[in-house]
Amino acid sequence: MDKLTLLGLVVGLTGIMTGQILEGGGVSILFQGAAFLIVFGGTLGAVMVQCQTKVFFTAIQMGRWAFATPKLPNRELIRQLTDWSALARKEGLLALEGRMSSIGDPFLRKGLQLLVDGNSAEKIREVLDVDTHSWEQLRWQSARVWEAAAGYSPTIGIIGAVLGLMHVMQNLAEPGKLGGGIAVAFVATIYGVAFANLLFLPIANKLKSIIMQQANLREMVVDGLVGIANGDNPRLIGIKLQSYLE
């Protein structure tokens, strides 16, 4: 669980609510089910219209990364690639075939298969770079879904405020209800801006950071496999891969 994300949300929401109280307002007025439904439902619908199905569902799945950041096995992969290099120098590349069954990561398995099949270092890098490019494209598009939600949310909030004001106008015959009705109408605007700047946009930026880290990990794997294909010294490969940890 990413404690910083949770702490950030708590700090942000606490600041808003405390400010509301210091201004003499009540916290209860900020909780309006109709305003929430308009903003959240409208934003979700707009994003669904914009996205392709695969990108949309990938974005939803990636959203949990903001609260539970995937752990990257950098050191484990460095040790694994270094061991493979030592084994390949000692017994040949075909000796690595026995390690295929223990690999769960499809990208690493594909790279090892290319290596065992005797492909050149250039060919291995070429194939894996194409794989990485496709992988990155899907995830960058998915991160932009959260950015798009941050763009739509404030506008949908304004729509909610206008709908609320229309409801207020229908009750002009009862002046005592106007003040509270107008206040409730503008809660939708608050929701729209708050969702965009406290949730959607921060999640999008955090996802981009995680994607960059994962892409860096893939590049490290490619460099390790290329080093093995070139017959580089295992110690040299280990030293080179250690640089990625910095």
N, C-alpha and C positions, 0 to 999 in steps of 0.2 A: 504494500500500500504506500503510495506517495504521500507522505505526511505534509510536504510543503504545499501540495495542491489543496488538500483539505484545510490546512491552516490559512492559506490565502483566501479561500471562500469564506471561512469563518470571519476573518479580519474584515473582508470587504462588506459582508452582510451586516456585521456588527457595527461598522462605521456608518453605514446608511441608516440603520435603525436608531442608533444612538443620536445621530444628527437630527432625525425626525423627532425624537423625544425632546432634545434640547431646544428645538424650534417651537415646542409647545404642542406638537401633534401627537396623535395616538398611533401605536404600532398596528393595531387591529385593522386600520383602514388600508394598510398595505397588502392585506390578504384578501384578494377578490377572485373567486373562482371563475367568474365570467371573463374577466380581463386575462387571466392566465390561459384559459381555453382559446381565446381569440388569438393571443400572441403566439402561444406554443403551436397550436394547430395550424394557424396561418403560415408560420415560418416553416413548419415541417412540410406542409403542402407545396410551398414555393420551391423548397429544396428538392422535393421529389420530382417536380415538373422539370427542373433544370438537369438532374443527373440521370445517368444510365443506371440500370438496376444493379449491376455488379459494383459500380463505384459507390452507389448509395449504401449498400449493405456492408461493403468493406469499410466505409467511413464509420458506420454504426459500431462495427466490431472494433475498429481502432480507437474509438472514443474512450474505451476503458483503459487505454494506455496512460491517459492523463492521470488516472487514479491508481493504477497498478502498472508501473513502468516495467516493461520486459527486461529481465536480466540478460546481459550479453556475456556469453562464455568466452571472453577474449583470451584469458590466460589458459583455459583448458584447450582452446583451439591451437594456440601457439605450441603447447606441449604436444598435442596430437600431431600437428604438422611436422614438428621437429622429429618426433619418433618415426613417422612415416619416411622422412628423409633418410634417417639412419638405416632403417630397414631396407629401403630401396637401394642404397649404396652398397649394402652388405649382400643382399640376396636378389636384387633386381626388382624392376617395377611389378612384375607378375606376383611377387610375394605380397603386394598390397591388396590383391583380390580377396584375400581372406578377411579383410577388415570391412568389406562392403556391408555385410549383414548387420553390423553393430552401429551403423550410421543412420540416424533418424532424420537429419536435415537433408531435404531433397537437393538443395544447392551444393552442399558438400559432397553428397553421394554422386551427383552428376560430374563434379570436378574430378573426383577420384576415379570414376568410370572412364572418363576421357584420358586420364593419366595411365591407367592400367592398359587401355587399348593401344597405347604407344603413340598417341598424338604428340605433335611438336608443341613446344612451349607457346609459340605464336598462335597456333590453332586453339589451344586450351584457353588462352586469354581472350581470343576472338569470340568463342562460343559463350564463355561465361560473362563477358561484357554485354553481349546481347541479352542474355538472361537477366542480368542486373538492370539493364536499361528498362526492360519490360516490367520488372518488379517495381522499380522506382516510379515509373510513369503511373501505375495504378495507385500507388500509395500517395504520391504527390497530389493526384486528382482527388483522392479521398480526403486528404487534409484540407484541400480547398473547399470541400463541401461545408466544413465547419466555418470557413471564412465567409462563404456565401450566406450561411445562416446568420452570421453576424451582420451582414449587409441588409438582409431582409427584415430582421427582427425589429429594428427601430421604426421602419416604415409600417409594418403590421401593427406596431404599437400605436402609431398615429391613427390608423384606421380604427382601432379599438376605441381611442379617445373620441373620434368623430361619432362613432356609433353610440357611445355613452352620452355625448352631448345631444344627439338626436333624441335619445330617450328623455333627457332633461327637458328639452323643448316641448315634449308632449305633456309635461307636468307643470307648465307655467302657471296654471290656475292655482297651484299650491306652492306659494313662495317659500314656505318653511322647508321644503325638500330640495330646493335648488342648490344651496351651498354644498350639502353633502353629496348630492348627485353629481355636481361638477367635479368635486374632489375624487369621487370614485371613477369618473370617466378618465381622469388623467393618470390613474394607476396603470392603465394599459400602456401608456407612454413610458412610465417608469419601468415596467416589466420589459418592454422592448429594448430600451437602452441598457438596462441591467443585464439581461440575457446576453446581449451582444458583447458587452465590455467586461463582464465578470465571468462568463462561461464560454461562449462560442469562440471568440477571438483568442483568449488565452489557451484554450484546448487546441485550436488550430496551430498556434505557434509552438506549443509543446510537442505536438505530433510531428511537426517539421524537424524539430531538434532530434527526436527519436529516430526518424527516418534517416537523417544524416549519420547518426551513430551506427545504425544497422548497415547502411551502405558502406561505411568505412570498414565495418567488420567483413563484409563481402570482399572488399578490395584486398584486405589482409589475407583472406583465404586464397584469392586468386594469386597474389604474390607468392604465397607459400607453395602452392601447387606448381607454379611456373618455375620456382627455384628447384623443386624436386625434379621436374622434367628436364631442367638444364644440368642436373647432376651437381648442384652447388653443395658445398660443405654444410652439413646439418647445423654446425655452430654458427656459420654465417647466416643461414636462414633464420635461426632463432634470434640473432642479434637484430636482423632487419625487421622481423615481425614485432619485436619488443618496442620498436619505435612507434608502432601504432597505439600502444598503451599511453603514450605521452600526449 
